[in-house]
Amino acid sequence: MMDITVLGVLEFNSIAIGIKALDAMVKAAPVRVIEAKTICPGKFLVIVSGEVAEVDASLTAGKRAGEGCLVDELFISNLHPQVVPAILGAVACESWDAVAVIESFSVVASIEAADTAAKMAKILITEVRLAVGMGGKSYIKIMGDIHEVEAAVTAAKEVVSRKGLLCKEVIIPNPHPDIRPYFLF
């Protein structure tokens, strides 16, 4: 999964329509389904990868099949290599100078925020949590040098805010070691 550079994401407000769109997406082009699942609150998420033209065709078919139920969408043709590992499971890290959390109201916004943050600064995206059990919210966790974390959060916050989907962001410089197990689970 580390070689993924093209990513397409569709988030639907209907599970049934999301499944229908998934079918249309894989019929339209030979894409690799990275994730397709129900997320809170009763939404459906589809993440695909492949060649640029294939992902574009797949997203077009998914949006057409989405029957007006599309919540948010994303197409990235040069995805930062940290994003998929952070989506698939928490990433181990050693640096503990500063930590940050950017919380959004859509999964797509969090994925875009993670990609932007990783491209903007020399930080580590440790997790992208995809709205499971969080009332539809999603968040990313960032670690690194305080100045790099600040730059990454500023850039990511701008992307999410532009969509009107920013819930909250925090930066914690010099976090206490006792919170590490709660931040990195």
TALIN-V220641 format. One record per residue. SS is DSSP state (hx for helix, st for strand, lp for the rest). D_FIRST is the distance of its C-alpha to the first C-alpha in Angstrom with 1 decimal. Layout:
ss={SS	SS}
d_first={D_FIRST	D_FIRST}
//
This chain:
ss={lp	lp	lp	lp	lp	lp	st	st	st	st	st	st	lp	lp	hx	hx	hx	hx	hx	hx	hx	hx	hx	hx	hx	hx	hx	hx	lp	lp	lp	st	st	st	st	st	st	st	st	lp	lp	lp	st	st	st	st	st	st	st	lp	lp	hx	hx	hx	hx	hx	hx	hx	hx	hx	hx	hx	hx	hx	hx	lp	lp	lp	lp	st	st	st	st	st	st	st	lp	lp	lp	lp	lp	hx	hx	hx	hx	hx	hx	hx	lp	lp	lp	lp	lp	lp	lp	lp	lp	st	st	st	st	st	st	st	lp	lp	hx	hx	hx	hx	hx	hx	hx	hx	hx	hx	hx	hx	hx	hx	lp	lp	lp	st	st	st	st	st	st	lp	lp	lp	lp	lp	lp	lp	lp	st	st	st	st	st	st	st	lp	hx	hx	hx	hx	hx	hx	hx	hx	hx	hx	hx	hx	hx	hx	hx	hx	hx	lp	lp	lp	st	st	st	st	st	st	st	st	lp	lp	lp	hx	hx	hx	hx	hx	hx	hx	lp	lp}
d_first={0.0	3.8	5.5	5.9	9.6	11.4	11.5	14.4	15.7	19.0	20.9	24.0	27.1	27.7	25.7	27.5	26.9	23.2	22.9	25.1	23.0	19.8	21.8	23.0	19.7	18.3	21.7	21.9	19.0	16.3	13.4	10.3	11.1	8.5	11.7	15.4	17.9	21.3	21.6	24.9	27.5	27.2	24.5	21.6	18.2	15.9	12.6	11.5	9.8	11.3	14.1	16.4	19.2	17.3	15.8	19.3	21.1	19.0	19.7	23.3	23.8	22.3	24.7	27.6	27.1	26.8	30.6	31.0	28.8	26.0	25.8	23.4	20.9	18.5	17.2	15.5	15.3	14.3	12.0	12.2	9.2	10.5	10.3	7.0	7.5	11.1	10.7	9.2	11.9	14.4	13.7	16.6	19.0	22.4	24.0	26.3	28.5	27.6	25.4	25.0	24.1	23.9	24.7	24.7	25.9	22.9	19.2	18.7	20.9	18.9	15.6	17.8	19.5	16.5	15.5	19.2	19.8	17.2	18.6	22.1	22.4	21.3	20.1	17.3	15.8	15.9	15.3	15.1	17.2	17.3	21.0	21.4	24.9	25.7	27.8	25.3	24.6	21.3	20.8	18.9	19.8	20.3	21.8	23.5	26.8	29.1	29.6	26.0	25.3	28.3	27.1	23.6	25.3	27.9	25.5	23.3	26.5	27.9	25.0	25.2	29.0	29.4	27.9	30.4	27.7	28.0	29.3	29.5	28.2	29.3	29.1	30.4	31.6	32.2	31.0	33.0	31.3	32.2	29.8	26.7	26.0	26.3	24.1	21.2	21.0}
//
